[in-house]
Amino acid sequence: MRWAIFGVWLAIACLPGKAFTANIEFVGKNDAIDVISITGEIVRGDGDRFHDLVQDRGRVFVLLQSPGGLVEEAMQIGAQIRLNDHVTAVGANGECYSACGLIWVAGVRRYMSPTSKIGFHAAYTEENGQYKESGVANAEVGSYLTHLGLRIEAIRFFTIAGPNEVQLLSPETARALGIDVYELDSGQLTTPRDEPTADVFADRFVSYMLLKSRCSGFFQPDKDVVDRAVREAFDEGNRIAGHDTWIDLWTPMLDEVKSAIKSRGALLVCLETISFMADHQQPTGVGSPSFDCSKATTLTEKAVCSDDHLWAKDRAMNAIYLYIRSFNNMKVRKALLANQREWLQHRNACGGDRPCLNRSYDDRFQLMKDIDVSQPVNAQ
C-alpha cells in the first residue's frame, strides 16, 4: 500500500491551488485507492456526510484543506477514519487547522510536507462576540486523542494554545510528540521507519538496557553491539524529545519492564523482547546459536542455524542447562538434567521442521519460566 499511497500523494500534491466544489467529495481512484477530499469549514452534519460517502469503500485516502470547524463533527469523522484504517494527508502548503487537525491525526498513516500548515488550539465557544475556552469540549478532545494512542505531551500540544492562537505542527515536532508521520519533501518520502519517533527510541533504549542486564545471562550477546545500541538509542531519543521529556518518556517504560519481570519472570520477558527486536531488524548481538554452526550435522542443528529467531532460544536453553548443572542439590540436579535430556530427544524429533522446533523451545520455556540465570542458584 505504501507505493500506491505515494502515487496518490504525488498526483494531488503536484496540483497546487486545486479547488473542489463540495465540502466532502470523492475525487477519484488511484491504484484501487479511493481519494476523498475534505475542504472548507467543518459544519453540522459533516460526520454523517463523510460516513455516507466512505461506507462500503475499501482503502481510502483523505486529503484535508480546512480552517477547522465543529469539534464534535471532526471527531466523528476521525473516529470513522481510525476504525476503518483510512489514510490522511495535508498537501504541500496546505492548511489544516483546529478541528481539521483532529481529523488528520486519526489517520492510520498520516502524510504531510515540511510546508504543510497543521495547527491546533484549545476548543472554544463564542459568547457575545467573545471566544472562551470550553472545558467540556477540551476534555472530550483529550479523551479522543487518548483513544488514538497519543501521550499526554501531544494532547497538551493540541490544546494549549488559546482560541486566537495556533500551534503549528512540524514533522520534527510530531516525532518528538510520538506521532508517526510520512513526510514528502521535494519528491522524497520519509517513513516512520526512516525517522522514528522519540517513543520508538525510548522503547529501544529500555529494551537494550534489559538485554544488557537481566537478559545477558540467557543470551550472552555481543557486548560492543549492545553498548553501541544503548548509546545510539539514548542519544537520538534525547535529541528528538529534549532532555526532560526524554527522561519522563523512558522511565515509565522501564518500570513496566520491571513489573513484567516480577509477575511473569525474566526468561519470558527476555525472550519476547529479543524476538521483538529481531522482528524489527534491530541488532541484538546474538549472531549464532549456542553451538558452532560450522560443525552442525543433524537436520535439527542445521535448522536452528538457519533461523535467527531460534538462535536466542537455543542460547537461553543452553544457559538454563548449564545453570541447572550448578545446583547443589544432587537429587534435584539429576532429575532436572534427565528431564532436559528427554526434552532434547523431543526437540530432535522435529528434524528440520522450524515451526516444530519453535514450539518445542516455547513449550519448554513455559515449564522453566521461573529460572533466572542472573540470580544465585540458591535463590531459585
C-alpha positions in Angstrom: 0.0 0.0 0.0 2.9 2.3 0.6 3.8 3.0 -3.0 0.1 3.2 -4.1 -0.4 5.9 -1.5 2.8 7.6 -2.6 1.4 7.8 -6.1 -1.8 9.4 -4.8 0.2 11.9 -2.8 2.3 12.9 -5.8 -0.7 13.2 -8.1 -2.5 15.5 -5.7 0.4 17.4 -4.1 1.6 18.5 -7.6 -1.7 20.4 -8.2 -1.3 23.5 -6.0 -4.4 25.6 -5.6 -6.7 22.8 -6.8 -10.2 23.6 -5.6 -13.2 21.3 -5.0 -16.8 22.4 -5.3 -18.1 20.2 -2.5 -17.0 20.2 1.2 -16.7 16.4 1.3 -16.4 14.6 -2.1 -15.0 11.6 -3.9 -12.1 12.8 -6.1 -11.3 9.6 -7.9 -9.2 6.4 -7.7 -5.5 5.8 -7.8 -4.4 2.2 -7.9 -7.6 0.9 -6.2 -7.4 3.6 -3.5 -10.4 6.0 -3.2 -9.4 9.6 -2.8 -11.8 11.7 -0.7 -11.3 15.5 -0.2 -12.5 17.5 2.8 -12.3 21.2 2.2 -13.8 24.3 3.8 -15.3 24.7 7.2 -16.4 21.6 9.0 -20.1 22.1 9.8 -23.1 20.3 11.3 -23.8 17.0 9.6 -20.4 16.6 8.0 -19.8 13.5 10.1 -22.8 11.8 8.6 -22.0 13.0 5.1 -18.5 11.6 5.4 -19.9 8.2 6.7 -22.3 8.0 3.7 -19.5 8.8 1.3 -17.0 6.3 2.5 -19.2 3.3 3.6 -18.6 0.2 1.6 -15.3 1.5 0.2 -12.0 -0.3 0.6 -8.8 1.7 1.0 -9.5 5.4 1.4 -7.1 8.4 1.2 -8.4 11.6 2.8 -6.9 14.9 1.6 -7.6 17.8 4.0 -7.7 21.5 3.4 -9.8 23.2 6.1 -9.7 26.1 8.6 -11.4 23.9 11.1 -15.0 24.0 12.4 -17.1 22.0 14.7 -15.0 19.7 17.0 -17.7 17.1 17.5 -18.2 16.6 13.8 -14.4 16.4 13.3 -14.0 13.7 16.0 -16.9 11.7 14.4 -15.0 11.8 11.1 -11.7 11.0 12.8 -13.3 8.0 14.6 -14.5 6.6 11.3 -11.1 7.1 9.8 -9.3 5.2 12.5 -11.8 2.4 12.8 -11.5 1.8 9.0 -7.8 2.2 8.8 -8.0 5.2 6.4 -5.1 7.4 5.5 -5.0 11.2 5.9 -2.9 13.9 4.3 -2.3 17.6 4.2 -0.5 18.6 1.0 2.5 20.9 0.5 1.5 24.4 1.5 -1.9 23.0 2.5 -3.7 24.3 5.6 -5.5 22.2 8.2 -6.3 24.0 11.4 -8.1 23.2 14.7 -10.8 20.6 14.1 -9.2 19.6 10.8 -6.1 18.6 12.7 -8.1 16.3 14.8 -9.2 14.5 11.6 -5.6 14.4 10.2 -4.1 12.8 13.4 -6.7 10.0 13.2 -5.2 8.6 10.1 -3.6 5.1 10.4 -1.0 6.7 8.2 -0.5 10.5 8.3 1.1 12.3 5.4 2.4 15.8 5.4 5.2 18.0 4.0 7.6 20.4 5.7 5.4 23.3 4.3 2.1 21.8 5.4 0.3 24.0 7.9 -1.3 21.8 10.5 -2.3 23.9 13.5 -4.0 23.3 16.8 -5.6 25.3 19.6 -8.0 24.8 22.5 -11.7 24.1 21.8 -13.8 27.2 22.4 -17.3 28.6 22.3 -18.4 32.1 21.2 -20.4 34.2 23.7 -21.4 37.7 22.9 -18.7 38.0 20.3 -16.0 36.7 22.7 -14.2 33.5 22.4 -14.0 31.4 25.5 -12.3 28.0 26.1 -14.7 25.2 26.6 -13.6 22.9 29.4 -16.1 20.2 28.4 -15.1 20.2 24.8 -11.4 20.1 25.6 -12.0 17.1 27.9 -13.7 15.4 25.1 -10.8 16.2 22.8 -8.4 14.8 25.3 -10.4 11.6 25.6 -10.5 11.3 21.8 -6.7 11.8 21.4 -6.1 9.3 24.2 -8.1 6.7 22.4 -6.0 7.4 19.3 -3.0 6.4 21.4 -1.4 9.8 21.8 0.5 10.6 25.0 -0.1 13.5 27.4 2.6 15.8 25.8 0.8 15.5 22.4 -2.6 16.2 24.0 -1.2 19.3 25.7 0.3 20.5 22.4 -3.1 20.1 20.7 -5.0 22.0 23.3 -2.6 24.6 25.0 -3.0 27.5 22.5 -5.8 30.0 23.1 -8.7 30.5 20.8 -6.9 33.3 18.9 -3.6 31.5 18.7 -2.4 28.4 16.9 0.4 25.8 17.5 1.8 24.6 14.2 3.0 21.0 13.9 6.1 20.3 12.0 7.4 16.8 11.1 10.1 17.2 13.7 7.6 18.2 16.4 5.3 15.3 15.5 8.2 12.8 16.1 9.1 14.4 19.4 5.5 14.0 20.5 5.3 10.4 19.4 3.2 10.9 16.3 4.3 8.8 13.3 4.3 10.8 10.0 5.1 10.1 6.4 6.9 13.2 5.2 7.1 14.2 1.5 9.8 16.7 0.7 10.8 17.5 -2.9 9.6 14.2 -4.1 11.4 12.2 -1.4 9.2 10.2 1.0 10.5 9.7 4.6 8.6 7.0 6.5 8.4 6.4 10.3 10.9 3.6 9.8 13.4 6.0 8.3 12.8 8.7 11.0 11.3 7.0 14.1 9.6 8.9 16.9 11.1 9.6 20.3 8.8 6.9 21.7 10.4 4.3 19.5 13.9 5.2 20.7 12.7 5.1 24.3 11.4 1.6 23.7 14.7 0.6 22.1 16.7 2.1 24.9 14.8 0.2 27.6 15.0 -3.0 25.5 18.7 -2.7 25.1 19.2 -1.9 28.8 17.2 -5.1 29.6 19.3 -7.1 27.1 22.4 -5.7 28.7 21.4 -6.6 32.3 18.8 -9.2 33.1 18.9 -10.9 29.7 22.6 -11.1 29.3 22.9 -14.4 31.2 20.4 -16.1 28.9 21.7 -14.9 25.5 25.4 -13.8 26.0 25.0 -11.0 23.4 28.0 -9.2 21.9 28.7 -6.5 24.5 30.0 -4.0 22.0 26.9 -4.3 19.8 24.6 -3.8 22.8 26.6 -0.9 24.3 26.6 0.9 21.0 22.9 0.4 20.5 22.2 1.7 24.0 24.2 4.9 23.3 22.6 5.4 19.9 19.0 4.9 21.2 19.6 7.3 24.2 21.3 10.0 22.1 18.7 10.0 19.4 15.7 9.9 21.8 17.2 12.7 23.9 17.9 14.8 20.8 14.3 14.4 19.4 12.3 14.7 22.7 14.5 17.1 24.7 16.2 16.1 28.0 13.3 16.5 30.4 10.7 14.9 28.2 13.1 12.1 27.3 13.6 11.1 30.9 9.9 11.2 31.5 9.4 9.0 28.4 11.6 6.0 29.1 11.3 5.9 32.9 7.7 4.6 32.9 8.7 2.0 30.3 11.5 0.8 32.5 9.0 0.5 35.4 6.7 -1.6 33.2 9.5 -4.0 32.3 10.4 -4.4 36.0 6.8 -5.1 36.8 6.6 -7.7 34.0 9.7 -9.5 35.2 8.3 -9.6 38.7 5.0 -11.1 37.5 6.0 -13.3 34.6 9.7 -14.0 35.1 12.8 -12.7 33.4 13.1 -15.6 30.9 9.8 -15.0 29.2 10.2 -11.2 29.2 13.7 -11.5 27.8 12.6 -13.9 25.0 9.7 -11.7 24.0 12.0 -8.6 24.0 14.7 -10.1 21.8 12.1 -11.6 19.4 10.5 -8.2 19.0 13.9 -6.6 18.3 14.7 -9.2 15.7 11.3 -8.8 14.1 12.1 -5.0 13.7 15.6 -5.6 12.3 17.3 -4.2 15.4 20.8 -5.7 16.1 20.7 -7.9 19.2 24.3 -9.0 19.5 23.2 -12.6 19.1 24.8 -13.9 15.9 24.5 -17.7 16.3 23.0 -20.4 18.5 24.9 -21.8 21.4 26.9 -24.2 19.2 29.3 -23.9 16.3 27.2 -24.0 13.1 30.2 -25.0 11.0 30.0 -28.3 12.9 26.3 -28.8 12.5 25.5 -32.3 11.2 21.9 -33.1 12.1 18.7 -31.7 10.5 17.8 -30.1 13.8 21.1 -28.4 14.2 21.1 -27.1 10.6 17.5 -25.8 11.0 18.5 -24.0 14.2 21.4 -22.4 12.5 19.2 -21.2 9.6 16.7 -19.4 11.8 17.9 -16.3 13.7 14.7 -16.5 15.9 16.0 -19.8 17.2 19.5 -18.6 18.0 18.4 -16.7 21.1 16.1 -19.6 22.2 18.9 -22.1 21.8 21.3 -19.9 23.8 18.7 -19.4 26.6 18.1 -23.2 26.7 21.9 -23.9 26.9 22.3 -21.2 29.6 19.5 -22.9 31.6 21.1 -26.3 31.2 24.5 -25.0 32.5 22.7 -23.3 35.3 20.9 -26.5 36.4 24.3 -28.3 36.4 25.5 -25.9 39.1 22.7 -26.9 41.5 24.0 -28.1 44.9 21.1 -30.5 45.5 22.3 -33.6 43.7 18.8 -35.2 43.6 17.2 -32.2 42.1 20.0 -31.7 39.7 19.9 -35.2 38.4 16.1 -35.1 37.9 16.2 -31.8 36.0 19.1 -33.0 33.8 17.3 -36.2 33.0 14.2 -34.2 32.1 16.4 -31.9 29.9 17.8 -34.9 28.0 14.2 -36.1 27.4 13.3 -32.7 26.0 16.3 -32.8 23.7 15.0 -36.1 22.2 11.6 -34.5 21.7 13.2 -31.4 20.1 15.4 -33.5 17.8 12.3 -35.4 16.6 11.3 -32.2 14.8 14.2 -32.7 12.4 14.4 -29.7 10.2 10.8 -28.5 10.8 11.4 -25.0 12.2 7.8 -24.3 13.4 8.0 -27.6 15.3 11.3 -26.5 16.8 10.0 -23.2 17.8 7.0 -24.8 19.5 9.3 -27.3 21.3 11.5 -24.5 22.7 8.5 -22.4 23.7 6.7 -25.2 25.5 9.9 -26.0 27.4 10.4 -22.4 28.4 6.9 -22.3 29.9 8.0 -25.0 32.3 11.3 -23.3 33.0 9.9 -19.7 33.3 10.8 -19.3 36.9 14.5 -19.9 36.3 16.6 -16.8 36.2 20.2 -17.5 35.4 21.2 -13.9 36.6 20.2 -14.9 40.2 22.3 -17.1 42.6 21.5 -20.7 42.4 20.2 -20.9 46.0 17.7 -18.1 45.2 15.8 -20.3 42.7 
